[in-house]
Amino acid sequence: MIGKIAGILEYRSTDHVLIDVRGIGYLVYVSNRVMVSLPSNGEPVALYTDLLVREDNLQLFGFATLVEKEWHRLLMSVQGIGAKASLAILGALGADGVSRAIALGDWNALAKAKGVGPKTAQRVAIELKDKAPGVMAMGGTVAEAMGDEVIEAAPKRRSPVPKANPAQSETLSALANLGYAPGDAAGAVAQAAGADPDADTSALIRAALKLLAPKG
C-alpha cells in the first residue's frame, strides 16, 4: 500500500491534485480543507495517503495527518459512507472536529457535511463511538506510516507533514492512568478541547476532570 507521498505540486483541480514524484505524476484526491492548506503550484508537498482499490479503478486519497487518514478509513467502514462522503465530513469538521463529534455522539455536527443525511450521521456516531479514544490517542504520534510503501522525491525538496497537537492524546493517557473508562475520557477531552482548542495538556486535564467529576 502507498502510505505517504512527497513530491512537487504540479496542479490542483476542484477535488484532487497532481503530485510529481521524480517524473511520475500521481493524482491524489483531498478534502477542501486539505486543498486550501496546500502550498502553491511548483512547491514541495507531502501527504499521508490511502489507496482505494476497485475492480476498474485505483484512487489515492491524501491527508495532512495520520489522525485524519485513520478517520477516513473508519468512516469508510460505515454503511452509506463512501470516499466522497468521508472527505466531505473531514472537510467540514477537520480531524479534531470529527473526533469531538463522534466522542460526544454529536451526529448533528456530522450531518452538516454535504451529502450526509441525519440517518447516516447517526449511524456514524453510533458505530464509531468506541473507536474515538484510540484515534484521538494518535495525536502527536505522527510517525512514518509503518509497514506502508513511501513514495517520495528528493529529501531536500520535501515539505514536512504537519503534526497533530499532542495535548489530547496526553490527556487521554493521563485519564486512563487515573482509571477513567476510555469512552468517558474521550467524551470529556473532546468537550474540553472544543471549548478551548488551544489548551495545553495541563489545562485540558483540569477541564476534563471537572467534566468527569460527579454531579450533585
N, C-alpha and C positions, 0 to 999 in steps of 0.2 A: 504494500500500500504506500502511496505517496503521502507522507505525513507533514511535510513542510516544503515550501518552495521559496527560493530567493533569487532575484534577478533584477532586470531593468523594466520598469513600467513603460510599455510601448504605447498603449492607448486604452481608453475606457469607453464603455457603452453605457446603456441605462442600468444594466444589471450584471455586467461582467467586465473583466479587464483582460488584457493580453500582457503576459509577463515573458520577456525574452530571457532565456537561460542558455547562455553560450550558443546562441544562434538558433535555438529551438523555441518556438512560441507556444505558451500554454494558456488556454482560455480558463479563467477562474471566475466562478460566479460568487458574488458577495452581496451582503445586505447593504441597504442605503447608508446605514450608519458607518460601516467599514469603508464604503466608497468615499464618503466625504473626508475620511481621515487619511486617505492615501496621499502620497506626495504627487508632484507634478509629473507629467509625461517626461520620460528620459531620466528620471531619478531612480535610485535603487529602492527596492521594496522587498519585504519578506512577510509571508503569511503562513500560518498553520493551515493545513488542508485536509479535506475528507473526500475520498473518491467514491462516487456513486456509480455502481456497475449495473447496467441494464442490458437486455438482450441485444439491443440495437444501438446502444449509446453509452459513452463514458463521460461523466461530468465531474469536474473538480470544483469544490466549494472552499472558499477561503475565509479565514478568521484571524482576528488580531491576537487572541489569547487561546490557551488550551481550555480555559473555562468555557469560552464561547463555543469552541469546537465540540466540547463534551455535551453542552446543552443541545446543540444541533443534532447530534447523534441520538440523544434521548428523546427529543421532540419527534424525530422521525420514526421512533418506535411506537408512537401513539397512533391508533387508527384515526384516519382523517387528516393527519398531518403529513404532507409531503415536503419536498425540499423548498418549494416556493413559500408555503405557509410558515415553515420553520424560519426562513430568512426574514419573512415579514414580522414575525414575533421578535426575533433578535434585533431587527432594525428598529422596531418601535420602542422596545424596552431596554435593549442592551443586555449583556450577560448578567450584570448585577441586578438589573430590574427583573429579569426572568427568575433569578434566584429568589428575590424577595417575594414576587408574586406567587411562585409555587410553594415556597416555605410557609407563606401566610394563607394559602388557599384562595388567593385573590384572583378568581377567574375573570372578573370584570376587567382587570388590567390586561389580561391575555387577550380578551375579546376585542380590545382596541386595535389589534393588528389587522391589517387589510386581509379580507378573505377568511377570517377566523370567526365563526359564529359562536353564540353562547354555549350550545351543547358541546361543541368541540373543545372550547376553552375549559369548561367544567371537567371534561374527560382528562384533559392535560393536567389540570390542577390535582385531580384525584390520583391518577395513575403515577405521577412523578413526584408526589409529595415526599415519599420515603427516600427518593434519590437526592433531594435538595442538600442534606447535610454533607454528603460525600462530594458533591460538585463544588459547594461553597468552600469546602476544605482545600480544594485545589488552588485557591487564590494564593499567589505569591510563590508557587512551586512550578514556575514555567521552565521546566527542564526541556531538553531536546526531546522531540517526540520519540520515545523509546520504542524500539522494535519496528519503527516505520522507516521507509526509504526517504531520504532527504535529497532533494534536488536543489542545487544552489549554484550561484555564479561565483566569481572570484571574491574571496572574503573581504578584500579592501573596499569593494563596491556594495557590500551588503548592508541593508538597513536593519537594525535590530528590531525584533518583535517586542512590543511593549509588555511589561509585566503587570499582573493584576495587583491590586492593593492587598497586602498580606494580613491586614487587620482582621478581616472576617474569619480567615482560617485560623489565626492565632487565638481569636476569641472563642471559636468553636472548640478548639483543643483545650483551652482553659476551662470551659464549662463542662466538657466531658470529664476532665480530671476531677471536677467538683461533684460528679455523679449525676449530672442532668442528662435526661434522655436526648438522643440526637435530634429527634423531631421537635421537641420543646425548645432545645437550644437554638436550632436553626431558625425557628419562628421568631424567637426573641432577638437574635442577631439581625435577622432581616428587617424587623420592625425598627430596631435601634439604628441600623445603618441607613434606613430610609429617612429617618428623622434628622440624621446628621451624617451625610455622605463623606465628610472629610474627617470624621472622628478617628483618632488613633486607637491602638489596641486597648490601652488603659481606659480611655473614655468609653469605648464600645463595651468593654467588660462591665463597667459600672452601670451603664444604661441597660444592658441585657439582664443583669442581676436584679435591677429594680423591677423590670418587667416580669421576671420569673418569681419574684417574692410573693408569698401567699397573700391573697387579698382578704381584707376584712379586719 
